[in-house]
Structure formats: structure tokens, C-alpha cells
Amino acid sequence: MPDQPEARILIIEDEKAMVAGLQFNLEARGYRVSAAYDGEEGCRKAIELHPDLVILDLMLPKRDGYEVCKRLKKDVPDIPIIMLTARSQEADVVLGLELGADVYVTKPFSVL
């Protein structure tokens, strides 16, 4: 049976240390990881690369995560999105899921 191609994950997050930690852990598990550090770059890369998964922060420069999620679900609706954010209010969670996020995870979190 031929090897499966590596799954591609796009991290859209402005905190470089968070990106580095996620990238290290995901690549150690065999994923191919790309990153974008603001919402506009994230939208462009997601449409261009069509990753298997997007990990999306909410509080981003240039375009917030809600706008990015809405745009991606319009332009590439089959890309799963995990919102990863420090915003844990119920209204934030509901809005994120209503806009199309598949999963909503609050920071801090464990990679175990």
C-alpha cells in the first residue's frame, strides 16, 4: 500500500511563539505545517494552499479570525477550521461556531 501524503495544516496566529510550539508538535506527528501571521495573509494562504486543516486565532492584525472564518467558509467551504483563542465567553464560542468553525478551543491548552 503506498504511503499517504502528509496532511497539510495552516496555522493563522500572530503570536510567533505559539506558532513555533504548534508547528514543532504537529511536525513531530508527521503533519506539514505552514503559517500566516495576520488575517489577510491567512486568507490568501488558505485559498492558495487549500490545506487539510486551518488552526485559526481570533485576535489577528489586518482581519480578525471571525472575518477570516466567514471568508474561508464562503470561498473554500470544505476546509475544517479549529478556532484557537483566549476568548472563552459563551457568546464568542457561539459566534465562532455559527460562522463555520468546526471546533473552538480556548487557550491555554495542552498538546498531550
PyMOL CGO cylinders between C-alpha atoms (Angstrom):
from pymol import cmd
from pymol.cgo import CYLINDER

trace = [
    CYLINDER, 0.00, 0.00, 0.00, 1.52, 3.39, -0.98, 0.3, 1, 1, 1, 1, 1, 1,
    CYLINDER, 1.52, 3.39, -0.98, 2.33, 5.93, 1.72, 0.3, 1, 1, 1, 1, 1, 1,
    CYLINDER, 2.33, 5.93, 1.72, -0.34, 8.52, 2.36, 0.3, 1, 1, 1, 1, 1, 1,
    CYLINDER, -0.34, 8.52, 2.36, 0.70, 12.12, 1.62, 0.3, 1, 1, 1, 1, 1, 1,
    CYLINDER, 0.70, 12.12, 1.62, 1.29, 14.24, 4.70, 0.3, 1, 1, 1, 1, 1, 1,
    CYLINDER, 1.29, 14.24, 4.70, -1.74, 16.20, 5.84, 0.3, 1, 1, 1, 1, 1, 1,
    CYLINDER, -1.74, 16.20, 5.84, -1.24, 19.94, 5.46, 0.3, 1, 1, 1, 1, 1, 1,
    CYLINDER, -1.24, 19.94, 5.46, -2.13, 22.30, 8.29, 0.3, 1, 1, 1, 1, 1, 1,
    CYLINDER, -2.13, 22.30, 8.29, -2.21, 26.09, 8.09, 0.3, 1, 1, 1, 1, 1, 1,
    CYLINDER, -2.21, 26.09, 8.09, -1.81, 27.97, 11.37, 0.3, 1, 1, 1, 1, 1, 1,
    CYLINDER, -1.81, 27.97, 11.37, -3.15, 31.53, 11.30, 0.3, 1, 1, 1, 1, 1, 1,
    CYLINDER, -3.15, 31.53, 11.30, -1.81, 33.08, 14.50, 0.3, 1, 1, 1, 1, 1, 1,
    CYLINDER, -1.81, 33.08, 14.50, 0.06, 36.31, 15.25, 0.3, 1, 1, 1, 1, 1, 1,
    CYLINDER, 0.06, 36.31, 15.25, 1.98, 35.03, 18.28, 0.3, 1, 1, 1, 1, 1, 1,
    CYLINDER, 1.98, 35.03, 18.28, 5.20, 33.60, 16.85, 0.3, 1, 1, 1, 1, 1, 1,
    CYLINDER, 5.20, 33.60, 16.85, 5.96, 31.56, 19.98, 0.3, 1, 1, 1, 1, 1, 1,
    CYLINDER, 5.96, 31.56, 19.98, 2.52, 29.90, 19.74, 0.3, 1, 1, 1, 1, 1, 1,
    CYLINDER, 2.52, 29.90, 19.74, 3.10, 29.12, 16.06, 0.3, 1, 1, 1, 1, 1, 1,
    CYLINDER, 3.10, 29.12, 16.06, 6.54, 27.67, 16.82, 0.3, 1, 1, 1, 1, 1, 1,
    CYLINDER, 6.54, 27.67, 16.82, 5.15, 25.41, 19.56, 0.3, 1, 1, 1, 1, 1, 1,
    CYLINDER, 5.15, 25.41, 19.56, 2.24, 24.19, 17.47, 0.3, 1, 1, 1, 1, 1, 1,
    CYLINDER, 2.24, 24.19, 17.47, 4.44, 23.68, 14.42, 0.3, 1, 1, 1, 1, 1, 1,
    CYLINDER, 4.44, 23.68, 14.42, 7.00, 21.68, 16.40, 0.3, 1, 1, 1, 1, 1, 1,
    CYLINDER, 7.00, 21.68, 16.40, 4.35, 19.38, 17.88, 0.3, 1, 1, 1, 1, 1, 1,
    CYLINDER, 4.35, 19.38, 17.88, 2.42, 18.92, 14.64, 0.3, 1, 1, 1, 1, 1, 1,
    CYLINDER, 2.42, 18.92, 14.64, 5.51, 18.25, 12.52, 0.3, 1, 1, 1, 1, 1, 1,
    CYLINDER, 5.51, 18.25, 12.52, 6.71, 15.72, 15.12, 0.3, 1, 1, 1, 1, 1, 1,
    CYLINDER, 6.71, 15.72, 15.12, 3.46, 13.86, 14.40, 0.3, 1, 1, 1, 1, 1, 1,
    CYLINDER, 3.46, 13.86, 14.40, 4.01, 13.89, 10.63, 0.3, 1, 1, 1, 1, 1, 1,
    CYLINDER, 4.01, 13.89, 10.63, 1.98, 16.92, 9.54, 0.3, 1, 1, 1, 1, 1, 1,
    CYLINDER, 1.98, 16.92, 9.54, 3.24, 19.50, 7.05, 0.3, 1, 1, 1, 1, 1, 1,
    CYLINDER, 3.24, 19.50, 7.05, 2.70, 22.95, 8.59, 0.3, 1, 1, 1, 1, 1, 1,
    CYLINDER, 2.70, 22.95, 8.59, 2.50, 26.44, 7.09, 0.3, 1, 1, 1, 1, 1, 1,
    CYLINDER, 2.50, 26.44, 7.09, 1.89, 29.65, 8.99, 0.3, 1, 1, 1, 1, 1, 1,
    CYLINDER, 1.89, 29.65, 8.99, 0.36, 33.08, 8.45, 0.3, 1, 1, 1, 1, 1, 1,
    CYLINDER, 0.36, 33.08, 8.45, 0.73, 35.88, 10.98, 0.3, 1, 1, 1, 1, 1, 1,
    CYLINDER, 0.73, 35.88, 10.98, -2.27, 38.08, 10.13, 0.3, 1, 1, 1, 1, 1, 1,
    CYLINDER, -2.27, 38.08, 10.13, -5.78, 37.61, 8.80, 0.3, 1, 1, 1, 1, 1, 1,
    CYLINDER, -5.78, 37.61, 8.80, -5.16, 38.84, 5.27, 0.3, 1, 1, 1, 1, 1, 1,
    CYLINDER, -5.16, 38.84, 5.27, -2.13, 36.59, 4.78, 0.3, 1, 1, 1, 1, 1, 1,
    CYLINDER, -2.13, 36.59, 4.78, -4.10, 33.72, 6.34, 0.3, 1, 1, 1, 1, 1, 1,
    CYLINDER, -4.10, 33.72, 6.34, -6.99, 34.09, 3.88, 0.3, 1, 1, 1, 1, 1, 1,
    CYLINDER, -6.99, 34.09, 3.88, -4.61, 34.27, 0.93, 0.3, 1, 1, 1, 1, 1, 1,
    CYLINDER, -4.61, 34.27, 0.93, -2.60, 31.21, 2.01, 0.3, 1, 1, 1, 1, 1, 1,
    CYLINDER, -2.60, 31.21, 2.01, -5.70, 29.15, 2.82, 0.3, 1, 1, 1, 1, 1, 1,
    CYLINDER, -5.70, 29.15, 2.82, -7.19, 29.81, -0.61, 0.3, 1, 1, 1, 1, 1, 1,
    CYLINDER, -7.19, 29.81, -0.61, -3.83, 29.24, -2.36, 0.3, 1, 1, 1, 1, 1, 1,
    CYLINDER, -3.83, 29.24, -2.36, -2.68, 26.15, -0.42, 0.3, 1, 1, 1, 1, 1, 1,
    CYLINDER, -2.68, 26.15, -0.42, -6.08, 24.58, 0.31, 0.3, 1, 1, 1, 1, 1, 1,
    CYLINDER, -6.08, 24.58, 0.31, -4.79, 22.87, 3.48, 0.3, 1, 1, 1, 1, 1, 1,
    CYLINDER, -4.79, 22.87, 3.48, -6.44, 19.87, 5.12, 0.3, 1, 1, 1, 1, 1, 1,
    CYLINDER, -6.44, 19.87, 5.12, -7.00, 21.90, 8.30, 0.3, 1, 1, 1, 1, 1, 1,
    CYLINDER, -7.00, 21.90, 8.30, -6.80, 25.52, 9.45, 0.3, 1, 1, 1, 1, 1, 1,
    CYLINDER, -6.80, 25.52, 9.45, -5.97, 26.43, 13.05, 0.3, 1, 1, 1, 1, 1, 1,
    CYLINDER, -5.97, 26.43, 13.05, -7.25, 29.98, 13.45, 0.3, 1, 1, 1, 1, 1, 1,
    CYLINDER, -7.25, 29.98, 13.45, -6.73, 32.57, 16.18, 0.3, 1, 1, 1, 1, 1, 1,
    CYLINDER, -6.73, 32.57, 16.18, -9.43, 35.20, 16.67, 0.3, 1, 1, 1, 1, 1, 1,
    CYLINDER, -9.43, 35.20, 16.67, -7.41, 38.25, 17.60, 0.3, 1, 1, 1, 1, 1, 1,
    CYLINDER, -7.41, 38.25, 17.60, -5.34, 38.90, 14.49, 0.3, 1, 1, 1, 1, 1, 1,
    CYLINDER, -5.34, 38.90, 14.49, -3.98, 42.03, 12.81, 0.3, 1, 1, 1, 1, 1, 1,
    CYLINDER, -3.98, 42.03, 12.81, -5.47, 43.25, 9.49, 0.3, 1, 1, 1, 1, 1, 1,
    CYLINDER, -5.47, 43.25, 9.49, -8.51, 40.92, 9.60, 0.3, 1, 1, 1, 1, 1, 1,
    CYLINDER, -8.51, 40.92, 9.60, -9.84, 39.20, 12.72, 0.3, 1, 1, 1, 1, 1, 1,
    CYLINDER, -9.84, 39.20, 12.72, -10.46, 35.49, 12.98, 0.3, 1, 1, 1, 1, 1, 1,
    CYLINDER, -10.46, 35.49, 12.98, -14.24, 35.85, 12.65, 0.3, 1, 1, 1, 1, 1, 1,
    CYLINDER, -14.24, 35.85, 12.65, -13.80, 37.60, 9.29, 0.3, 1, 1, 1, 1, 1, 1,
    CYLINDER, -13.80, 37.60, 9.29, -11.25, 35.02, 8.17, 0.3, 1, 1, 1, 1, 1, 1,
    CYLINDER, -11.25, 35.02, 8.17, -13.56, 32.15, 9.13, 0.3, 1, 1, 1, 1, 1, 1,
    CYLINDER, -13.56, 32.15, 9.13, -16.50, 33.71, 7.30, 0.3, 1, 1, 1, 1, 1, 1,
    CYLINDER, -16.50, 33.71, 7.30, -14.40, 34.29, 4.17, 0.3, 1, 1, 1, 1, 1, 1,
    CYLINDER, -14.40, 34.29, 4.17, -12.92, 30.80, 4.16, 0.3, 1, 1, 1, 1, 1, 1,
    CYLINDER, -12.92, 30.80, 4.16, -16.28, 29.11, 4.63, 0.3, 1, 1, 1, 1, 1, 1,
    CYLINDER, -16.28, 29.11, 4.63, -17.54, 31.12, 1.64, 0.3, 1, 1, 1, 1, 1, 1,
    CYLINDER, -17.54, 31.12, 1.64, -14.54, 30.56, -0.65, 0.3, 1, 1, 1, 1, 1, 1,
    CYLINDER, -14.54, 30.56, -0.65, -13.35, 27.08, 0.40, 0.3, 1, 1, 1, 1, 1, 1,
    CYLINDER, -13.35, 27.08, 0.40, -16.19, 25.61, 2.50, 0.3, 1, 1, 1, 1, 1, 1,
    CYLINDER, -16.19, 25.61, 2.50, -14.70, 22.13, 2.79, 0.3, 1, 1, 1, 1, 1, 1,
    CYLINDER, -14.70, 22.13, 2.79, -11.65, 23.24, 4.85, 0.3, 1, 1, 1, 1, 1, 1,
    CYLINDER, -11.65, 23.24, 4.85, -12.12, 22.29, 8.51, 0.3, 1, 1, 1, 1, 1, 1,
    CYLINDER, -12.12, 22.29, 8.51, -11.35, 25.13, 10.94, 0.3, 1, 1, 1, 1, 1, 1,
    CYLINDER, -11.35, 25.13, 10.94, -10.27, 24.91, 14.56, 0.3, 1, 1, 1, 1, 1, 1,
    CYLINDER, -10.27, 24.91, 14.56, -10.57, 28.25, 16.33, 0.3, 1, 1, 1, 1, 1, 1,
    CYLINDER, -10.57, 28.25, 16.33, -7.82, 28.53, 18.92, 0.3, 1, 1, 1, 1, 1, 1,
    CYLINDER, -7.82, 28.53, 18.92, -8.23, 31.61, 21.08, 0.3, 1, 1, 1, 1, 1, 1,
    CYLINDER, -8.23, 31.61, 21.08, -8.02, 33.16, 24.52, 0.3, 1, 1, 1, 1, 1, 1,
    CYLINDER, -8.02, 33.16, 24.52, -11.62, 34.37, 24.16, 0.3, 1, 1, 1, 1, 1, 1,
    CYLINDER, -11.62, 34.37, 24.16, -13.75, 31.97, 26.18, 0.3, 1, 1, 1, 1, 1, 1,
    CYLINDER, -13.75, 31.97, 26.18, -17.02, 33.84, 26.65, 0.3, 1, 1, 1, 1, 1, 1,
    CYLINDER, -17.02, 33.84, 26.65, -20.06, 31.84, 25.57, 0.3, 1, 1, 1, 1, 1, 1,
    CYLINDER, -20.06, 31.84, 25.57, -21.01, 34.50, 23.01, 0.3, 1, 1, 1, 1, 1, 1,
    CYLINDER, -21.01, 34.50, 23.01, -17.56, 34.20, 21.37, 0.3, 1, 1, 1, 1, 1, 1,
    CYLINDER, -17.56, 34.20, 21.37, -17.83, 30.41, 21.19, 0.3, 1, 1, 1, 1, 1, 1,
    CYLINDER, -17.83, 30.41, 21.19, -21.35, 30.56, 19.72, 0.3, 1, 1, 1, 1, 1, 1,
    CYLINDER, -21.35, 30.56, 19.72, -20.36, 33.17, 17.13, 0.3, 1, 1, 1, 1, 1, 1,
    CYLINDER, -20.36, 33.17, 17.13, -17.28, 31.20, 16.09, 0.3, 1, 1, 1, 1, 1, 1,
    CYLINDER, -17.28, 31.20, 16.09, -19.29, 28.04, 15.59, 0.3, 1, 1, 1, 1, 1, 1,
    CYLINDER, -19.29, 28.04, 15.59, -22.10, 29.89, 13.80, 0.3, 1, 1, 1, 1, 1, 1,
    CYLINDER, -22.10, 29.89, 13.80, -19.58, 31.38, 11.36, 0.3, 1, 1, 1, 1, 1, 1,
    CYLINDER, -19.58, 31.38, 11.36, -18.38, 27.90, 10.46, 0.3, 1, 1, 1, 1, 1, 1,
    CYLINDER, -18.38, 27.90, 10.46, -15.64, 26.84, 12.86, 0.3, 1, 1, 1, 1, 1, 1,
    CYLINDER, -15.64, 26.84, 12.86, -15.74, 23.09, 13.37, 0.3, 1, 1, 1, 1, 1, 1,
    CYLINDER, -15.74, 23.09, 13.37, -14.10, 23.19, 16.80, 0.3, 1, 1, 1, 1, 1, 1,
    CYLINDER, -14.10, 23.19, 16.80, -13.50, 26.02, 19.31, 0.3, 1, 1, 1, 1, 1, 1,
    CYLINDER, -13.50, 26.02, 19.31, -10.52, 25.57, 21.67, 0.3, 1, 1, 1, 1, 1, 1,
    CYLINDER, -10.52, 25.57, 21.67, -9.54, 28.09, 24.34, 0.3, 1, 1, 1, 1, 1, 1,
    CYLINDER, -9.54, 28.09, 24.34, -6.01, 28.98, 25.40, 0.3, 1, 1, 1, 1, 1, 1,
    CYLINDER, -6.01, 28.98, 25.40, -4.20, 27.80, 27.39, 0.3, 1, 1, 1, 1, 1, 1,
    CYLINDER, -4.20, 27.80, 27.39, -4.41, 24.18, 26.26, 0.3, 1, 1, 1, 1, 1, 1,
    CYLINDER, -4.41, 24.18, 26.26, -2.29, 21.04, 26.40, 0.3, 1, 1, 1, 1, 1, 1,
    CYLINDER, -2.29, 21.04, 26.40, -0.84, 19.24, 23.39, 0.3, 1, 1, 1, 1, 1, 1,
    CYLINDER, -0.84, 19.24, 23.39, -0.80, 15.90, 25.21, 0.3, 1, 1, 1, 1, 1, 1,
]
cmd.load_cgo(trace, "trace")
